Amino acid sequence: MKFKRKLETRAVIDLVPMIDVVFQLILFFLVSTTFAVLPGIGLELPGSTTAEGTRTNGVTITVSRAGEVYVNNAEVPPDGLDAALEALAVDVPRETVPVSLEADDEATNGMIVRVLDSLRRTGFTGVNLRTTTAPRAEPGGGGT
C-alpha cells in the first residue's frame, strides 16, 4: 500500500509581539496626552551681562508688568504679601531659605522695593534676582 503524503506549508504568524507593541503605544499616548498644561506667568526678564545661574528650591516671588504679585505661582494681593509669606511653612530658619525674585523688565521700582521690604519684615534675607543672561538692546541703540 502506498501512502500519499501531503506536504502542506502552514504559515503561522505569531501576533503576541505585535499586540505587545500596540499595547505599549497605546499606553505611551495615554500617558503623554493626560498632562495638564498650566498657564504660565508671562515675564520679560531684564538682561544682565554678569548674571550667574543658580538653582532655587525655596520661595519664588514673581512681579508682573501690571503689578500683580505671585508667591510660588499663587496670586497674592500686594497688601497681603506679608501674610502670604508668614503662612509659608518652612522647616529651616527663614534666613537660610533662598528666595528668587522674578520681576518683569517693565515692573515699577516701587513694587520691587515693597516686595523686598515685605521679605525683610518676614525674615527672608537671601534674595536672588532673576535676569536673562543676554543683555537687552539699549533704547535708542547706538548706530554710527
C-alpha positions in Angstrom: 0.0 0.0 0.0 1.2 3.3 -1.0 0.7 6.3 1.3 0.2 9.6 -0.2 2.0 12.3 1.8 0.7 15.8 1.5 3.2 18.4 2.1 1.4 21.5 3.4 3.1 24.6 4.5 1.4 26.1 7.4 2.3 29.7 7.8 1.6 30.8 11.3 2.3 34.4 12.3 2.8 35.0 16.0 0.7 38.0 16.9 1.8 38.3 20.5 4.8 40.6 19.8 2.6 42.8 17.7 0.0 43.0 20.4 2.7 43.9 22.9 3.9 46.8 20.7 0.4 48.1 20.1 -0.3 48.0 23.8 2.9 49.9 24.6 2.0 52.6 22.0 -1.5 53.0 23.5 0.0 53.4 27.0 2.5 55.9 25.7 -0.1 58.1 24.0 -2.5 57.8 27.0 0.3 58.9 29.5 1.7 61.7 27.2 -1.7 63.3 26.5 -3.0 63.5 30.0 -0.6 66.1 31.3 -2.4 69.4 32.0 -0.8 72.4 30.5 -0.9 75.2 33.2 -0.8 78.8 32.0 2.4 80.4 32.9 3.1 83.9 34.0 4.4 85.9 31.1 7.5 87.8 32.0 10.2 89.6 30.1 13.2 89.5 32.5 15.8 92.2 32.4 19.1 91.4 30.8 22.5 91.3 32.7 26.0 90.7 31.4 27.1 89.4 34.8 24.3 87.0 35.6 25.1 83.7 37.1 23.0 80.6 37.1 21.6 79.5 40.4 19.0 76.8 41.3 16.4 77.8 43.9 14.4 75.2 45.8 12.9 77.8 48.1 10.3 80.5 47.6 9.7 82.2 44.2 8.1 85.6 44.1 7.0 87.0 40.7 6.1 90.6 39.9 4.4 91.1 36.5 4.3 94.1 34.3 0.9 95.1 35.6 2.0 94.9 39.2 0.5 91.5 40.1 2.4 89.6 42.7 2.7 85.8 42.8 4.1 83.7 45.6 5.0 80.2 44.2 2.6 80.7 41.3 -0.3 81.7 43.6 -1.5 85.2 43.0 -1.4 87.4 46.2 -2.7 91.0 46.6 0.3 93.3 47.1 -1.0 94.4 50.5 -1.4 90.7 51.6 2.2 89.7 50.8 3.3 89.8 54.4 0.5 87.4 55.4 1.2 85.1 52.4 4.9 84.9 53.3 4.2 84.3 57.0 1.8 81.4 56.0 4.6 79.6 54.2 5.7 76.5 56.2 9.5 76.3 56.3 11.4 73.7 58.2 14.6 75.7 58.5 15.3 79.3 59.7 13.9 81.8 57.2 17.3 83.5 56.9 18.6 80.4 55.1 15.6 79.9 52.8 16.6 81.0 49.2 14.1 83.4 47.6 14.0 84.0 43.9 12.6 87.3 42.8 11.4 87.4 39.2 10.3 90.9 38.2 9.3 91.9 34.7 11.5 94.4 32.9 8.7 96.9 33.0 7.7 96.4 36.6 8.0 99.5 38.7 10.8 100.1 41.1 8.3 100.9 43.8 6.7 97.5 43.6 10.1 95.7 43.8 11.0 97.7 46.8 7.7 96.8 48.5 8.3 93.1 47.8 11.9 93.4 49.2 10.6 95.2 52.3 8.0 92.5 52.9 10.6 89.8 52.6 12.8 91.6 55.1 9.9 92.1 57.5 9.0 88.4 57.4 12.6 87.2 58.0 13.7 86.2 54.5 17.1 87.6 53.7 18.7 85.5 50.9 17.1 87.0 47.7 18.3 86.2 44.2 17.1 88.5 41.3 16.3 86.6 38.2 17.6 88.0 34.9 18.3 86.8 31.4 21.9 86.1 30.6 22.0 88.0 27.3 21.8 91.8 27.6 18.8 93.5 26.0 19.4 96.2 23.4 19.5 99.7 24.9 16.7 102.0 23.9 17.8 104.5 21.2 20.7 102.0 20.4 24.0 103.2 19.2 24.4 103.3 15.4 27.3 105.1 13.9 
